[in-house]
């Protein structure tokens, strides 16, 4: 275990400075899950604030939606801080966090990463961990995705070249999946992966476990309907920011 892997905790002034920078410039690109909104493309204003706070700007900012978002972010930090050296190598780094946001390493999801969620559904099954289906099913799957790469990306000259790429990706993902399983158990989030700047495959969303209760870890409303600017505007005007207050604000959106 890494005893010295401690994530920076933002004080209230630092976190509000980041939130105000987001509000000043607005949100251009976002994604969302069951309980968090993710800012994928940061504005120059926010980057300047992060640089001033000595926080890596090659990052995404996750915004907790209600209590559930706070719980998932907390669980994510627990996994990261307690992971072994081998385990942490498959986790997107967490740079800093506050009551509202969690700042994490940005990963590249393009290209072959698109096939990994289907690998979870089609190639793996839950049976005392991740158990592979038989070789014939795997071969059929790899052939199908080799054809997919040729049809949709056009970066490969022939089926053999595309098949080699898929085989390498499958082997890498297979190694990754057994490590992440020990940390979070079997969840669909295990397939939410990307490559870091050094070409390492990592999970970018690991705050939900197979033992997690949806009632605790999933916002009861709809994160898609929440306007980021309106949500953050309400939060920065609070006298005290905590999970309970975030829940009130989120439910009032």
C-alpha positions as CSV (number, residue, x, y, z in Angstrom):
1,X,0.0,0.0,0.0
2,X,1.2,3.5,-0.8
3,X,1.2,5.3,2.6
4,X,2.1,8.6,1.0
5,X,-0.5,8.7,-1.7
6,X,-2.6,11.5,-0.2
7,X,-5.0,13.5,-2.4
8,X,-5.0,17.2,-2.0
9,X,-8.1,18.5,-0.2
10,X,-9.1,22.0,-1.4
11,X,-10.1,24.5,1.2
12,X,-13.4,26.3,0.8
13,X,-11.8,29.4,-0.8
14,X,-9.8,27.4,-3.3
15,X,-12.9,25.4,-4.3
16,X,-15.0,28.5,-4.7
17,X,-12.4,30.1,-6.9
18,X,-12.6,27.1,-9.2
19,X,-16.4,27.1,-9.2
20,X,-16.5,30.9,-10.0
21,X,-14.1,30.4,-12.9
22,X,-16.5,27.8,-14.4
23,X,-19.4,30.1,-13.9
24,X,-17.6,33.0,-15.6
25,X,-16.9,31.1,-18.8
26,X,-19.7,28.6,-18.9
27,X,-19.6,24.9,-19.8
28,X,-18.7,23.7,-23.4
29,X,-18.4,20.0,-23.1
30,X,-19.8,17.7,-20.4
31,X,-20.7,14.2,-19.6
32,X,-22.7,12.7,-16.8
33,X,-23.3,9.5,-14.9
34,X,-25.8,8.5,-12.3
35,X,-24.6,11.1,-9.7
36,X,-21.9,13.3,-11.2
37,X,-21.5,15.7,-14.0
38,X,-18.1,15.7,-15.7
39,X,-16.6,18.8,-17.3
40,X,-14.4,17.5,-20.2
41,X,-13.2,20.7,-21.8
42,X,-12.0,23.4,-19.3
43,X,-12.1,27.0,-20.2
44,X,-8.9,29.2,-20.1
45,X,-10.1,30.9,-17.0
46,X,-10.4,27.6,-15.1
47,X,-7.0,26.4,-16.4
48,X,-5.5,29.6,-15.1
49,X,-7.0,29.1,-11.6
50,X,-5.8,25.5,-11.5
51,X,-2.3,26.5,-12.6
52,X,-2.2,29.1,-9.8
53,X,-3.2,26.4,-7.4
54,X,-0.5,24.0,-8.7
55,X,-3.1,21.5,-10.0
56,X,-2.5,19.6,-13.2
57,X,-4.6,21.1,-15.9
58,X,-4.7,18.0,-18.1
59,X,-7.7,17.0,-16.1
60,X,-11.5,16.7,-15.9
61,X,-13.6,18.1,-13.1
62,X,-16.3,15.9,-11.7
63,X,-19.2,17.8,-10.0
64,X,-21.0,15.9,-7.2
65,X,-24.8,15.9,-7.7
66,X,-26.4,15.6,-4.3
67,X,-25.4,13.1,-1.6
68,X,-24.9,10.3,-4.1
69,X,-22.3,12.2,-6.0
70,X,-20.4,12.9,-2.8
71,X,-20.5,9.3,-1.8
72,X,-19.2,8.1,-5.2
73,X,-16.4,10.6,-5.1
74,X,-15.5,9.6,-1.6
75,X,-15.5,5.9,-2.5
76,X,-13.3,6.7,-5.5
77,X,-10.8,8.4,-3.2
78,X,-10.8,5.5,-0.8
79,X,-10.0,3.1,-3.6
80,X,-7.2,5.3,-4.9
81,X,-5.5,6.0,-1.6
82,X,-5.6,2.3,-0.4
83,X,-4.6,0.7,-3.7
84,X,-1.4,-1.2,-4.1
85,X,1.2,-0.1,-6.6
86,X,-0.1,-2.6,-9.2
87,X,-3.7,-1.6,-8.5
88,X,-3.2,2.2,-8.7
89,X,-1.5,1.7,-12.1
90,X,-5.0,1.1,-13.6
91,X,-6.7,4.1,-11.9
92,X,-6.9,7.6,-13.3
93,X,-5.1,9.8,-10.8
94,X,-7.1,12.0,-8.5
95,X,-5.4,15.4,-8.1
96,X,-7.6,17.3,-5.7
97,X,-11.2,17.4,-4.2
98,X,-13.5,19.5,-2.3
99,X,-17.1,19.4,-1.1
100,X,-18.5,19.9,-4.6
101,X,-15.8,18.8,-7.1
102,X,-13.2,16.1,-7.7
103,X,-10.3,16.8,-10.1
104,X,-8.9,13.8,-12.0
105,X,-6.5,12.9,-14.7
106,X,-7.9,13.2,-18.2
107,X,-7.7,10.0,-20.3
108,X,-8.0,9.5,-24.1
109,X,-11.1,7.4,-24.9
110,X,-10.7,7.4,-28.6
111,X,-10.3,4.5,-31.0
112,X,-10.2,1.0,-29.7
113,X,-11.5,2.1,-26.2
114,X,-14.9,2.0,-27.7
115,X,-14.9,-1.8,-27.8
116,X,-14.3,-2.4,-24.1
117,X,-17.9,-2.0,-22.9
118,X,-19.0,-4.6,-25.4
119,X,-16.2,-6.8,-24.2
120,X,-17.8,-6.7,-20.7
121,X,-21.2,-7.7,-22.1
122,X,-20.1,-10.2,-24.8
123,X,-16.9,-11.8,-23.6
124,X,-17.0,-11.8,-19.8
125,X,-19.5,-13.3,-17.4
126,X,-19.8,-13.0,-13.7
127,X,-18.7,-16.3,-12.0
128,X,-16.5,-15.9,-9.0
129,X,-14.8,-13.0,-10.6
130,X,-14.4,-12.5,-14.3
131,X,-14.5,-15.8,-16.2
132,X,-13.8,-16.0,-19.9
133,X,-16.3,-17.6,-22.2
134,X,-14.9,-20.3,-24.4
135,X,-12.2,-19.7,-27.0
136,X,-14.7,-20.0,-29.9
137,X,-16.8,-17.2,-28.7
138,X,-13.8,-15.0,-28.1
139,X,-12.5,-15.7,-31.6
140,X,-15.9,-14.8,-33.1
141,X,-16.0,-11.6,-31.1
142,X,-12.5,-10.5,-32.1
143,X,-13.2,-11.2,-35.8
144,X,-16.4,-9.1,-35.5
145,X,-14.5,-6.2,-34.0
146,X,-11.7,-6.4,-36.5
147,X,-14.3,-5.9,-39.2
148,X,-15.8,-3.0,-37.2
149,X,-12.4,-1.2,-37.0
150,X,-12.0,-1.4,-40.8
151,X,-15.6,-0.3,-41.6
152,X,-15.8,2.6,-39.1
153,X,-12.2,3.8,-38.7
154,X,-10.5,2.9,-42.0
155,X,-7.1,3.0,-40.4
156,X,-6.2,-0.6,-41.2
157,X,-5.2,-2.0,-44.6
158,X,-6.7,-5.5,-44.1
159,X,-8.5,-7.8,-41.7
160,X,-5.2,-9.3,-40.4
161,X,-3.9,-5.9,-39.3
162,X,-7.2,-5.0,-37.6
163,X,-7.4,-8.4,-36.0
164,X,-3.9,-7.9,-34.5
165,X,-4.9,-4.6,-33.0
166,X,-8.1,-6.1,-31.4
167,X,-6.1,-9.0,-30.0
168,X,-3.6,-6.7,-28.4
169,X,-6.4,-4.6,-26.9
170,X,-8.2,-7.7,-25.7
171,X,-5.1,-8.9,-23.9
172,X,-4.5,-5.6,-22.3
173,X,-8.1,-5.2,-21.2
174,X,-8.1,-8.8,-19.9
175,X,-5.2,-8.0,-17.6
176,X,-6.8,-4.7,-16.5
177,X,-10.1,-6.2,-15.7
178,X,-8.8,-8.7,-13.2
179,X,-7.0,-5.9,-11.3
180,X,-10.0,-3.6,-11.2
181,X,-12.3,-6.4,-10.2
182,X,-10.3,-6.8,-6.9
183,X,-11.0,-3.1,-6.2
184,X,-14.7,-2.6,-7.2
185,X,-16.1,-6.0,-8.0
186,X,-18.1,-6.6,-11.2
187,X,-19.8,-3.4,-12.5
188,X,-20.4,-1.9,-15.9
189,X,-18.2,1.0,-14.9
190,X,-15.2,-1.3,-15.2
191,X,-15.4,-0.7,-19.0
192,X,-15.1,3.1,-18.6
193,X,-11.5,3.3,-19.6
194,X,-9.0,5.4,-21.5
195,X,-5.3,5.7,-22.1
196,X,-3.1,8.1,-20.1
197,X,-0.3,10.1,-21.7
198,X,2.1,7.1,-21.5
199,X,-0.3,4.7,-23.1
200,X,-1.5,3.0,-20.0
201,X,-5.1,1.7,-19.8
202,X,-6.9,3.1,-16.8
203,X,-10.3,3.4,-15.3
204,X,-11.7,6.9,-15.0
205,X,-14.9,6.1,-13.1
206,X,-14.3,3.7,-10.1
207,X,-16.5,5.1,-7.3
208,X,-19.3,2.6,-7.7
209,X,-18.9,-0.9,-6.3
210,X,-20.7,-4.2,-6.9
211,X,-21.8,-3.8,-3.2
212,X,-23.0,-0.2,-3.6
213,X,-26.7,0.5,-3.0
214,X,-28.3,2.5,-5.8
215,X,-30.4,4.4,-3.3
216,X,-27.2,5.8,-1.8
217,X,-24.9,6.1,-4.8
218,X,-27.3,7.1,-7.6
219,X,-29.0,10.5,-7.6
220,X,-32.8,10.0,-7.5
221,X,-33.3,12.7,-10.1
222,X,-32.0,13.1,-13.6
223,X,-28.4,14.5,-13.9
224,X,-29.0,15.1,-17.6
225,X,-31.6,17.7,-16.8
226,X,-29.4,19.7,-14.4
227,X,-28.0,22.9,-15.8
228,X,-24.4,23.2,-14.5
229,X,-24.3,27.0,-14.3
230,X,-27.6,27.1,-12.4
231,X,-26.5,24.3,-10.0
232,X,-23.2,25.9,-9.2
233,X,-24.7,29.4,-8.9
234,X,-27.0,28.0,-6.1
235,X,-24.1,26.2,-4.4
236,X,-21.7,29.2,-4.3
237,X,-24.4,31.2,-2.5
238,X,-24.7,28.7,0.3
239,X,-23.5,29.6,3.8
240,X,-22.3,26.0,4.3
241,X,-21.5,23.4,1.6
242,X,-22.0,19.7,2.4
243,X,-23.6,16.6,1.0
244,X,-27.0,17.4,2.5
245,X,-27.1,20.9,1.1
246,X,-26.0,19.6,-2.3
247,X,-28.9,17.2,-2.2
248,X,-31.4,20.0,-1.5
249,X,-30.0,22.1,-4.4
250,X,-30.0,19.2,-6.8
251,X,-33.5,18.1,-6.0
252,X,-34.7,21.7,-6.6
253,X,-33.3,21.9,-10.1
